[in-house]
Amino acid sequence: MTAPTSAERKVCWGARDDLWKCLDDNNDQASPCEKFQREFEVNCPAQWVKYFTKRRDFLKYKQKMEAEGFTPAEGPKQTT
């Protein structure tokens, strides 16, 4: 695989941004954003699609943790 050109990267990032905006506007419902998902997958290398998808999941998780805070689960009781 050759590295994408500057123009190809810009097209990929634009497709990613359009998809993310659609998902944000539709409360992460994928069905209204299928067109944007296809454009994203067509315009970006497969490894980039995988990376950006994981990146978005992480950013959403981080945003949730910052807003709601983190409460650790109770582990097993320690017997002494």
N, CA, C and O atoms as a CHARMM CRD file, in Angstrom:
* protein
*
  320
    1    1 MET  N      0.84800  -1.17800   0.00000 PROA 1      0.00000
    2    1 MET  CA     0.00000   0.00000   0.00000 PROA 1      0.00000
    3    1 MET  C      0.89500   1.24300   0.00000 PROA 1      0.00000
    4    1 MET  O      1.81600   1.36100   0.80900 PROA 1      0.00000
    5    2 THR  N      0.61500   2.13800  -0.89400 PROA 2      0.00000
    6    2 THR  CA     1.35700   3.39400  -0.90800 PROA 2      0.00000
    7    2 THR  C      0.63300   4.40900  -0.03700 PROA 2      0.00000
    8    2 THR  O     -0.57900   4.32500   0.16600 PROA 2      0.00000
    9    3 ALA  N      1.37600   5.34300   0.46200 PROA 3      0.00000
   10    3 ALA  CA     0.78900   6.37400   1.31800 PROA 3      0.00000
   11    3 ALA  C     -0.13100   7.27300   0.49100 PROA 3      0.00000
   12    3 ALA  O      0.19300   7.61600  -0.64600 PROA 3      0.00000
   13    4 PRO  N     -1.26600   7.65000   1.05300 PROA 4      0.00000
   14    4 PRO  CA    -2.17700   8.53900   0.33700 PROA 4      0.00000
   15    4 PRO  C     -1.52700   9.91100   0.11100 PROA 4      0.00000
   16    4 PRO  O     -0.73700  10.38700   0.92600 PROA 4      0.00000
   17    5 THR  N     -1.88200  10.52000  -1.00700 PROA 5      0.00000
   18    5 THR  CA    -1.39300  11.86100  -1.29400 PROA 5      0.00000
   19    5 THR  C     -2.08400  12.85500  -0.38500 PROA 5      0.00000
   20    5 THR  O     -3.03200  12.51200   0.32100 PROA 5      0.00000
   21    6 SER  N     -1.61400  14.06900  -0.40600 PROA 6      0.00000
   22    6 SER  CA    -2.21900  15.12200   0.40900 PROA 6      0.00000
   23    6 SER  C     -3.69400  15.29800   0.05700 PROA 6      0.00000
   24    6 SER  O     -4.53700  15.44200   0.94300 PROA 6      0.00000
   25    7 ALA  N     -3.99400  15.28700  -1.22100 PROA 7      0.00000
   26    7 ALA  CA    -5.39100  15.44800  -1.65300 PROA 7      0.00000
   27    7 ALA  C     -6.24400  14.27200  -1.18400 PROA 7      0.00000
   28    7 ALA  O     -7.37700  14.46300  -0.74400 PROA 7      0.00000
   29    8 GLU  N     -5.70400  13.05700  -1.27800 PROA 8      0.00000
   30    8 GLU  CA    -6.44500  11.87100  -0.83200 PROA 8      0.00000
   31    8 GLU  C     -6.67900  11.90100   0.67100 PROA 8      0.00000
   32    8 GLU  O     -7.74400  11.50200   1.14200 PROA 8      0.00000
   33    9 ARG  N     -5.69800  12.36800   1.42200 PROA 9      0.00000
   34    9 ARG  CA    -5.87000  12.48200   2.87700 PROA 9      0.00000
   35    9 ARG  C     -6.98400  13.47500   3.20700 PROA 9      0.00000
   36    9 ARG  O     -7.81400  13.21300   4.07800 PROA 9      0.00000
   37   10 LYS  N     -7.00100  14.59800   2.52100 PROA 10     0.00000
   38   10 LYS  CA    -8.03600  15.61000   2.77500 PROA 10     0.00000
   39   10 LYS  C     -9.42700  15.06500   2.47200 PROA 10     0.00000
   40   10 LYS  O    -10.37700  15.33700   3.20600 PROA 10     0.00000
   41   11 VAL  N     -9.54900  14.29100   1.38400 PROA 11     0.00000
   42   11 VAL  CA   -10.83800  13.68600   1.03800 PROA 11     0.00000
   43   11 VAL  C    -11.24800  12.68900   2.12400 PROA 11     0.00000
   44   11 VAL  O    -12.40900  12.64700   2.52900 PROA 11     0.00000
   45   12 CYS  N    -10.29100  11.89400   2.58800 PROA 12     0.00000
   46   12 CYS  CA   -10.56100  10.91700   3.64800 PROA 12     0.00000
   47   12 CYS  C    -11.02000  11.62100   4.91900 PROA 12     0.00000
   48   12 CYS  O    -12.03400  11.25200   5.51300 PROA 12     0.00000
   49   13 TRP  N    -10.27100  12.63000   5.32900 PROA 13     0.00000
   50   13 TRP  CA   -10.62400  13.33500   6.56200 PROA 13     0.00000
   51   13 TRP  C    -11.98300  14.01900   6.44400 PROA 13     0.00000
   52   13 TRP  O    -12.74300  14.06900   7.41200 PROA 13     0.00000
   53   14 GLY  N    -12.28500  14.54200   5.26800 PROA 14     0.00000
   54   14 GLY  CA   -13.59400  15.15600   5.05200 PROA 14     0.00000
   55   14 GLY  C    -14.71300  14.13200   5.17500 PROA 14     0.00000
   56   14 GLY  O    -15.75100  14.40700   5.77600 PROA 14     0.00000
   57   15 ALA  N    -14.49600  12.93800   4.59700 PROA 15     0.00000
   58   15 ALA  CA   -15.49000  11.86600   4.69700 PROA 15     0.00000
   59   15 ALA  C    -15.66100  11.43700   6.14600 PROA 15     0.00000
   60   15 ALA  O    -16.78100  11.20000   6.59900 PROA 15     0.00000
   61   16 ARG  N    -14.55100  11.33600   6.87300 PROA 16     0.00000
   62   16 ARG  CA   -14.61400  10.98400   8.30000 PROA 16     0.00000
   63   16 ARG  C    -15.40000  12.02900   9.07800 PROA 16     0.00000
   64   16 ARG  O    -16.27000  11.69300   9.88100 PROA 16     0.00000
   65   17 ASP  N    -15.09100  13.29100   8.83700 PROA 17     0.00000
   66   17 ASP  CA   -15.77200  14.36900   9.55500 PROA 17     0.00000
   67   17 ASP  C    -17.26200  14.39100   9.24600 PROA 17     0.00000
   68   17 ASP  O    -18.07400  14.62800  10.14000 PROA 17     0.00000
   69   18 ASP  N    -17.63400  14.14700   7.98400 PROA 18     0.00000
   70   18 ASP  CA   -19.05400  14.10700   7.60700 PROA 18     0.00000
   71   18 ASP  C    -19.76800  12.96200   8.31800 PROA 18     0.00000
   72   18 ASP  O    -20.88800  13.12800   8.80200 PROA 18     0.00000
   73   19 LEU  N    -19.11900  11.80200   8.38100 PROA 19     0.00000
   74   19 LEU  CA   -19.71100  10.65100   9.07900 PROA 19     0.00000
   75   19 LEU  C    -19.87300  10.95100  10.55600 PROA 19     0.00000
   76   19 LEU  O    -20.94100  10.71600  11.12100 PROA 19     0.00000
   77   20 TRP  N    -18.82300  11.46900  11.19300 PROA 20     0.00000
   78   20 TRP  CA   -18.89800  11.74800  12.62400 PROA 20     0.00000
   79   20 TRP  C    -19.97200  12.77800  12.92500 PROA 20     0.00000
   80   20 TRP  O    -20.66700  12.66100  13.93400 PROA 20     0.00000
   81   21 LYS  N    -20.12400  13.78300  12.07300 PROA 21     0.00000
   82   21 LYS  CA   -21.16200  14.79900  12.28500 PROA 21     0.00000
   83   21 LYS  C    -22.54200  14.16100  12.18200 PROA 21     0.00000
   84   21 LYS  O    -23.42400  14.43300  12.99600 PROA 21     0.00000
   85   22 CYS  N    -22.72100  13.30900  11.16900 PROA 22     0.00000
   86   22 CYS  CA   -24.00300  12.62000  11.01400 PROA 22     0.00000
   87   22 CYS  C    -24.30100  11.75800  12.24100 PROA 22     0.00000
   88   22 CYS  O    -25.42100  11.77700  12.75300 PROA 22     0.00000
   89   23 LEU  N    -23.31400  11.00900  12.71200 PROA 23     0.00000
   90   23 LEU  CA   -23.52300  10.16500  13.89300 PROA 23     0.00000
   91   23 LEU  C    -23.84600  11.01900  15.12200 PROA 23     0.00000
   92   23 LEU  O    -24.71800  10.66200  15.91400 PROA 23     0.00000
   93   24 ASP  N    -23.15000  12.13700  15.28100 PROA 24     0.00000
   94   24 ASP  CA   -23.43500  13.03000  16.41000 PROA 24     0.00000
   95   24 ASP  C    -24.84800  13.59900  16.31300 PROA 24     0.00000
   96   24 ASP  O    -25.55400  13.67900  17.31800 PROA 24     0.00000
   97   25 ASP  N    -25.26300  13.99300  15.11100 PROA 25     0.00000
   98   25 ASP  CA   -26.59000  14.57000  14.91200 PROA 25     0.00000
   99   25 ASP  C    -27.70600  13.55800  15.09800 PROA 25     0.00000
  100   25 ASP  O    -28.84300  13.92900  15.38600 PROA 25     0.00000
  101   26 ASN  N    -27.38200  12.26500  14.93300 PROA 26     0.00000
  102   26 ASN  CA   -28.38900  11.20400  15.02700 PROA 26     0.00000
  103   26 ASN  C    -28.17900  10.29400  16.22500 PROA 26     0.00000
  104   26 ASN  O    -28.58500   9.13200  16.19900 PROA 26     0.00000
  105   27 ASN  N    -27.54900  10.81100  17.27600 PROA 27     0.00000
  106   27 ASN  CA   -27.33000  10.05200  18.51300 PROA 27     0.00000
  107   27 ASN  C    -26.71300   8.67600  18.26100 PROA 27     0.00000
  108   27 ASN  O    -27.14600   7.67400  18.83000 PROA 27     0.00000
  109   28 ASP  N    -25.69600   8.64500  17.39800 PROA 28     0.00000
  110   28 ASP  CA   -24.94100   7.43000  17.08100 PROA 28     0.00000
  111   28 ASP  C    -25.77700   6.33100  16.43100 PROA 28     0.00000
  112   28 ASP  O    -25.39100   5.16300  16.46900 PROA 28     0.00000
  113   29 GLN  N    -26.91000   6.68300  15.84000 PROA 29     0.00000
  114   29 GLN  CA   -27.69200   5.72300  15.06500 PROA 29     0.00000
  115   29 GLN  C    -27.05000   5.58800  13.69200 PROA 29     0.00000
  116   29 GLN  O    -26.92700   6.57800  12.97100 PROA 29     0.00000
  117   30 ALA  N    -26.64200   4.38900  13.32200 PROA 30     0.00000
  118   30 ALA  CA   -25.89200   4.18200  12.08300 PROA 30     0.00000
  119   30 ALA  C    -26.75800   4.24200  10.82700 PROA 30     0.00000
  120   30 ALA  O    -26.28100   4.66400   9.77300 PROA 30     0.00000
  121   31 SER  N    -28.01200   3.82900  10.91800 PROA 31     0.00000
  122   31 SER  CA   -28.83400   3.70900   9.70500 PROA 31     0.00000
  123   31 SER  C    -29.00100   5.02100   8.93400 PROA 31     0.00000
  124   31 SER  O    -28.93600   4.98500   7.70500 PROA 31     0.00000
  125   32 PRO  N    -29.21300   6.18000   9.57600 PROA 32     0.00000
  126   32 PRO  CA   -29.33000   7.40500   8.78000 PROA 32     0.00000
  127   32 PRO  C    -28.00500   7.83800   8.15000 PROA 32     0.00000
  128   32 PRO  O    -27.98800   8.71600   7.28700 PROA 32     0.00000
  129   33 CYS  N    -26.90400   7.23200   8.57300 PROA 33     0.00000
  130   33 CYS  CA   -25.57300   7.65900   8.13100 PROA 33     0.00000
  131   33 CYS  C    -24.91000   6.65800   7.18800 PROA 33     0.00000
  132   33 CYS  O    -23.70300   6.73300   6.96200 PROA 33     0.00000
  133   34 GLU  N    -25.68000   5.72500   6.63800 PROA 34     0.00000
  134   34 GLU  CA   -25.08900   4.69600   5.79200 PROA 34     0.00000
  135   34 GLU  C    -24.35800   5.28700   4.59000 PROA 34     0.00000
  136   34 GLU  O    -23.29100   4.80300   4.21300 PROA 34     0.00000
  137   35 LYS  N    -24.92600   6.32800   3.99100 PROA 35     0.00000
  138   35 LYS  CA   -24.27800   6.97200   2.83500 PROA 35     0.00000
  139   35 LYS  C    -22.90700   7.50800   3.23900 PROA 35     0.00000
  140   35 LYS  O    -21.92700   7.32600   2.51700 PROA 35     0.00000
  141   36 PHE  N    -22.84100   8.16500   4.39000 PROA 36     0.00000
  142   36 PHE  CA   -21.58000   8.72300   4.86400 PROA 36     0.00000
  143   36 PHE  C    -20.58500   7.62000   5.22500 PROA 36     0.00000
  144   36 PHE  O    -19.38400   7.76800   5.00400 PROA 36     0.00000
  145   37 GLN  N    -21.08700   6.51100   5.78100 PROA 37     0.00000
  146   37 GLN  CA   -20.22600   5.37300   6.11200 PROA 37     0.00000
  147   37 GLN  C    -19.59900   4.80700   4.84700 PROA 37     0.00000
  148   37 GLN  O    -18.40200   4.52000   4.82400 PROA 37     0.00000
  149   38 ARG  N    -20.40200   4.64300   3.78700 PROA 38     0.00000
  150   38 ARG  CA   -19.86900   4.12400   2.52600 PROA 38     0.00000
  151   38 ARG  C    -18.80800   5.06000   1.95400 PROA 38     0.00000
  152   38 ARG  O    -17.75600   4.60600   1.50200 PROA 38     0.00000
  153   39 GLU  N    -19.08000   6.36500   1.97200 PROA 39     0.00000
  154   39 GLU  CA   -18.11800   7.34500   1.46100 PROA 39     0.00000
  155   39 GLU  C    -16.81400   7.27700   2.25900 PROA 39     0.00000
  156   39 GLU  O    -15.72300   7.33900   1.69200 PROA 39     0.00000
  157   40 PHE  N    -16.94000   7.15000   3.56400 PROA 40     0.00000
  158   40 PHE  CA   -15.78000   7.04200   4.44900 PROA 40     0.00000
  159   40 PHE  C    -14.95100   5.81200   4.08000 PROA 40     0.00000
  160   40 PHE  O    -13.73000   5.90200   3.95200 PROA 40     0.00000
  161   41 GLU  N    -15.60400   4.67400   3.91000 PROA 41     0.00000
  162   41 GLU  CA   -14.90500   3.42800   3.60000 PROA 41     0.00000
  163   41 GLU  C    -14.28600   3.45200   2.20300 PROA 41     0.00000
  164   41 GLU  O    -13.23600   2.84700   1.98500 PROA 41     0.00000
  165   42 VAL  N    -14.92800   4.14600   1.25000 PROA 42     0.00000
  166   42 VAL  CA   -14.40600   4.23200  -0.11300 PROA 42     0.00000
  167   42 VAL  C    -13.20300   5.16800  -0.18000 PROA 42     0.00000
  168   42 VAL  O    -12.24900   4.90200  -0.91200 PROA 42     0.00000
  169   43 ASN  N    -13.24300   6.25100   0.57300 PROA 43     0.00000
  170   43 ASN  CA   -12.22900   7.29200   0.45500 PROA 43     0.00000
  171   43 ASN  C    -11.04000   7.15200   1.40200 PROA 43     0.00000
  172   43 ASN  O    -10.08200   7.91800   1.30500 PROA 43     0.00000
  173   44 CYS  N    -11.09100   6.19000   2.30900 PROA 44     0.00000
  174   44 CYS  CA   -10.00300   6.02700   3.27500 PROA 44     0.00000
  175   44 CYS  C     -9.43500   4.61200   3.19400 PROA 44     0.00000
  176   44 CYS  O    -10.17200   3.66000   2.93600 PROA 44     0.00000
  177   45 PRO  N     -8.12100   4.47100   3.41500 PROA 45     0.00000
  178   45 PRO  CA    -7.55000   3.12200   3.49600 PROA 45     0.00000
  179   45 PRO  C     -8.20800   2.34200   4.63800 PROA 45     0.00000
  180   45 PRO  O     -8.60400   2.92200   5.64900 PROA 45     0.00000
  181   46 ALA  N     -8.31900   1.03400   4.46500 PROA 46     0.00000
  182   46 ALA  CA    -9.01500   0.18700   5.44700 PROA 46     0.00000
  183   46 ALA  C     -8.43100   0.33900   6.84900 PROA 46     0.00000
  184   46 ALA  O     -9.17700   0.37000   7.82700 PROA 46     0.00000
  185   47 GLN  N     -7.09900   0.43300   6.95700 PROA 47     0.00000
  186   47 GLN  CA    -6.50400   0.57700   8.28900 PROA 47     0.00000
  187   47 GLN  C     -6.86000   1.91800   8.91300 PROA 47     0.00000
  188   47 GLN  O     -6.98200   2.02000  10.13300 PROA 47     0.00000
  189   48 TRP  N     -7.02600   2.93800   8.09400 PROA 48     0.00000
  190   48 TRP  CA    -7.43400   4.24000   8.61500 PROA 48     0.00000
  191   48 TRP  C     -8.87000   4.18100   9.11400 PROA 48     0.00000
  192   48 TRP  O     -9.19400   4.75500  10.15300 PROA 48     0.00000
  193   49 VAL  N     -9.73300   3.48500   8.37400 PROA 49     0.00000
  194   49 VAL  CA   -11.13100   3.33500   8.80300 PROA 49     0.00000
  195   49 VAL  C    -11.16300   2.67800  10.17100 PROA 49     0.00000
  196   49 VAL  O    -11.86800   3.13300  11.07100 PROA 49     0.00000
  197   50 LYS  N    -10.39400   1.60300  10.32500 PROA 50     0.00000
  198   50 LYS  CA   -10.33700   0.88900  11.60300 PROA 50     0.00000
  199   50 LYS  C     -9.81900   1.81200  12.70900 PROA 50     0.00000
  200   50 LYS  O    -10.38600   1.86200  13.80000 PROA 50     0.00000
  201   51 TYR  N     -8.74000   2.53900  12.41900 PROA 51     0.00000
  202   51 TYR  CA    -8.16300   3.45300  13.41700 PROA 51     0.00000
  203   51 TYR  C     -9.15000   4.55000  13.80300 PROA 51     0.00000
  204   51 TYR  O     -9.36600   4.79700  14.98900 PROA 51     0.00000
  205   52 PHE  N     -9.74800   5.20800  12.81700 PROA 52     0.00000
  206   52 PHE  CA   -10.65700   6.31700  13.11700 PROA 52     0.00000
  207   52 PHE  C    -11.89900   5.83900  13.86400 PROA 52     0.00000
  208   52 PHE  O    -12.42900   6.56100  14.70900 PROA 52     0.00000
  209   53 THR  N    -12.36400   4.63500  13.56200 PROA 53     0.00000
  210   53 THR  CA   -13.53500   4.08600  14.26800 PROA 53     0.00000
  211   53 THR  C    -13.18800   3.85800  15.74100 PROA 53     0.00000
  212   53 THR  O    -13.96500   4.21100  16.62700 PROA 53     0.00000
  213   54 LYS  N    -12.01700   3.26800  15.99700 PROA 54     0.00000
  214   54 LYS  CA   -11.58700   3.06800  17.38700 PROA 54     0.00000
  215   54 LYS  C    -11.34800   4.40900  18.07400 PROA 54     0.00000
  216   54 LYS  O    -11.66900   4.57800  19.25000 PROA 54     0.00000
  217   55 ARG  N    -10.78800   5.34800  17.34100 PROA 55     0.00000
  218   55 ARG  CA   -10.51300   6.67700  17.89700 PROA 55     0.00000
  219   55 ARG  C    -11.80800   7.35600  18.33400 PROA 55     0.00000
  220   55 ARG  O    -11.86800   7.94500  19.41300 PROA 55     0.00000
  221   56 ARG  N    -12.83700   7.27600  17.50400 PROA 56     0.00000
  222   56 ARG  CA   -14.12300   7.89800  17.84900 PROA 56     0.00000
  223   56 ARG  C    -14.72000   7.23200  19.09100 PROA 56     0.00000
  224   56 ARG  O    -15.22800   7.91100  19.98300 PROA 56     0.00000
  225   57 ASP  N    -14.65700   5.91000  19.14000 PROA 57     0.00000
  226   57 ASP  CA   -15.16700   5.20300  20.31500 PROA 57     0.00000
  227   57 ASP  C    -14.43200   5.66200  21.57700 PROA 57     0.00000
  228   57 ASP  O    -15.05500   5.90000  22.61200 PROA 57     0.00000
  229   58 PHE  N    -13.10200   5.78500  21.48700 PROA 58     0.00000
  230   58 PHE  CA   -12.32000   6.23300  22.63500 PROA 58     0.00000
  231   58 PHE  C    -12.69200   7.65900  23.02900 PROA 58     0.00000
  232   58 PHE  O    -12.85300   7.94600  24.21500 PROA 58     0.00000
  233   59 LEU  N    -12.83000   8.55100  22.05800 PROA 59     0.00000
  234   59 LEU  CA   -13.16100   9.94600  22.37300 PROA 59     0.00000
  235   59 LEU  C    -14.54300  10.06200  23.01000 PROA 59     0.00000
  236   59 LEU  O    -14.74200  10.86900  23.91700 PROA 59     0.00000
  237   60 LYS  N    -15.49400   9.26100  22.54000 PROA 60     0.00000
  238   60 LYS  CA   -16.83500   9.25800  23.14400 PROA 60     0.00000
  239   60 LYS  C    -16.76700   8.74500  24.58800 PROA 60     0.00000
  240   60 LYS  O    -17.40400   9.30400  25.48000 PROA 60     0.00000
  241   61 TYR  N    -15.99100   7.68100  24.80800 PROA 61     0.00000
  242   61 TYR  CA   -15.82000   7.12200  26.15000 PROA 61     0.00000
  243   61 TYR  C    -15.15700   8.14700  27.07000 PROA 61     0.00000
  244   61 TYR  O    -15.58700   8.33800  28.20800 PROA 61     0.00000
  245   62 LYS  N    -14.13000   8.79000  26.58100 PROA 62     0.00000
  246   62 LYS  CA   -13.41800   9.80100  27.37200 PROA 62     0.00000
  247   62 LYS  C    -14.35000  10.95500  27.73500 PROA 62     0.00000
  248   62 LYS  O    -14.34400  11.43400  28.86900 PROA 62     0.00000
  249   63 GLN  N    -15.14700  11.39400  26.76900 PROA 63     0.00000
  250   63 GLN  CA   -16.09800  12.48400  27.00800 PROA 63     0.00000
  251   63 GLN  C    -17.11200  12.07800  28.08200 PROA 63     0.00000
  252   63 GLN  O    -17.46100  12.87600  28.95200 PROA 63     0.00000
  253   64 LYS  N    -17.57600  10.84100  28.01100 PROA 64     0.00000
  254   64 LYS  CA   -18.52800  10.34200  29.00700 PROA 64     0.00000
  255   64 LYS  C    -17.88600  10.28700  30.39200 PROA 64     0.00000
  256   64 LYS  O    -18.50800  10.68400  31.37700 PROA 64     0.00000
  257   65 MET  N    -16.66100   9.80400  30.47300 PROA 65     0.00000
  258   65 MET  CA   -15.97300   9.71800  31.76000 PROA 65     0.00000
  259   65 MET  C    -15.72800  11.10800  32.34500 PROA 65     0.00000
  260   65 MET  O    -15.84300  11.29400  33.55700 PROA 65     0.00000
  261   66 GLU  N    -15.39600  12.07400  31.51000 PROA 66     0.00000
  262   66 GLU  CA   -15.16300  13.42800  31.99900 PROA 66     0.00000
  263   66 GLU  C    -16.46100  14.06200  32.49700 PROA 66     0.00000
  264   66 GLU  O    -16.45100  14.82700  33.46200 PROA 66     0.00000
  265   67 ALA  N    -17.57700  13.74300  31.84000 PROA 67     0.00000
  266   67 ALA  CA   -18.85900  14.32800  32.22000 PROA 67     0.00000
  267   67 ALA  C    -19.46100  13.64300  33.44600 PROA 67     0.00000
  268   67 ALA  O    -19.97400  14.30800  34.34600 PROA 67     0.00000
  269   68 GLU  N    -19.39500  12.30600  33.47500 PROA 68     0.00000
  270   68 GLU  CA   -20.06900  11.54900  34.52900 PROA 68     0.00000
  271   68 GLU  C    -19.14600  11.09900  35.65200 PROA 68     0.00000
  272   68 GLU  O    -19.60400  10.74300  36.73800 PROA 68     0.00000
  273   69 GLY  N    -17.86500  11.11600  35.39100 PROA 69     0.00000
  274   69 GLY  CA   -16.93100  10.62300  36.38700 PROA 69     0.00000
  275   69 GLY  C    -16.81800   9.11400  36.31500 PROA 69     0.00000
  276   69 GLY  O    -17.56800   8.45200  35.59700 PROA 69     0.00000
  277   70 PHE  N    -15.88400   8.58900  37.05700 PROA 70     0.00000
  278   70 PHE  CA   -15.61900   7.15500  37.05400 PROA 70     0.00000
  279   70 PHE  C    -15.87800   6.59200  38.43600 PROA 70     0.00000
  280   70 PHE  O    -15.36200   7.10300  39.43100 PROA 70     0.00000
  281   71 THR  N    -16.67400   5.54600  38.49800 PROA 71     0.00000
  282   71 THR  CA   -16.92500   4.84600  39.74400 PROA 71     0.00000
  283   71 THR  C    -16.44800   3.41700  39.56600 PROA 71     0.00000
  284   71 THR  O    -17.05200   2.65800  38.80800 PROA 71     0.00000
  285   72 PRO  N    -15.38300   3.03600  40.24300 PROA 72     0.00000
  286   72 PRO  CA   -14.88400   1.67200  40.06100 PROA 72     0.00000
  287   72 PRO  C    -15.88500   0.63600  40.57600 PROA 72     0.00000
  288   72 PRO  O    -16.58900   0.86700  41.55900 PROA 72     0.00000
  289   73 ALA  N    -15.93200  -0.48300  39.90600 PROA 73     0.00000
  290   73 ALA  CA   -16.80700  -1.57400  40.32900 PROA 73     0.00000
  291   73 ALA  C    -16.24700  -2.19400  41.60400 PROA 73     0.00000
  292   73 ALA  O    -15.03800  -2.18300  41.83700 PROA 73     0.00000
  293   74 GLU  N    -17.12700  -2.72300  42.40800 PROA 74     0.00000
  294   74 GLU  CA   -16.67100  -3.40200  43.61200 PROA 74     0.00000
  295   74 GLU  C    -16.13000  -4.76900  43.20700 PROA 74     0.00000
  296   74 GLU  O    -16.79400  -5.53800  42.51300 PROA 74     0.00000
  297   75 GLY  N    -14.94900  -5.04300  43.64100 PROA 75     0.00000
  298   75 GLY  CA   -14.34500  -6.34700  43.35300 PROA 75     0.00000
  299   75 GLY  C    -14.78200  -7.37300  44.36700 PROA 75     0.00000
  300   75 GLY  O    -15.64200  -7.10500  45.20700 PROA 75     0.00000
  301   76 PRO  N    -14.19700  -8.53400  44.29200 PROA 76     0.00000
  302   76 PRO  CA   -14.53000  -9.57500  45.26900 PROA 76     0.00000
  303   76 PRO  C    -14.08800  -9.15600  46.65700 PROA 76     0.00000
  304   76 PRO  O    -13.09100  -8.45300  46.82100 PROA 76     0.00000
  305   77 LYS  N    -14.82500  -9.58700  47.63000 PROA 77     0.00000
  306   77 LYS  CA   -14.50100  -9.27200  49.02000 PROA 77     0.00000
  307   77 LYS  C    -13.21700  -9.96100  49.42900 PROA 77     0.00000
  308   77 LYS  O    -13.01500 -11.13700  49.12600 PROA 77     0.00000
  309   78 GLN  N    -12.35100  -9.24300  50.11300 PROA 78     0.00000
  310   78 GLN  CA   -11.09500  -9.80900  50.58400 PROA 78     0.00000
  311   78 GLN  C    -11.34000 -10.47600  51.94500 PROA 78     0.00000
  312   78 GLN  O    -11.89200  -9.87400  52.86600 PROA 78     0.00000
  313   79 THR  N    -10.92200 -11.70600  52.03200 PROA 79     0.00000
  314   79 THR  CA   -11.01900 -12.37700  53.32200 PROA 79     0.00000
  315   79 THR  C     -9.61400 -12.42200  53.92000 PROA 79     0.00000
  316   79 THR  O     -8.65000 -12.77100  53.23900 PROA 79     0.00000
  317   80 THR  N     -9.51200 -12.07100  55.18200 PROA 80     0.00000
  318   80 THR  CA    -8.20600 -12.04500  55.82700 PROA 80     0.00000
  319   80 THR  C     -8.09000 -13.05200  56.92100 PROA 80     0.00000
  320   80 THR  O     -7.04400 -13.15100  57.56100 PROA 80     0.00000
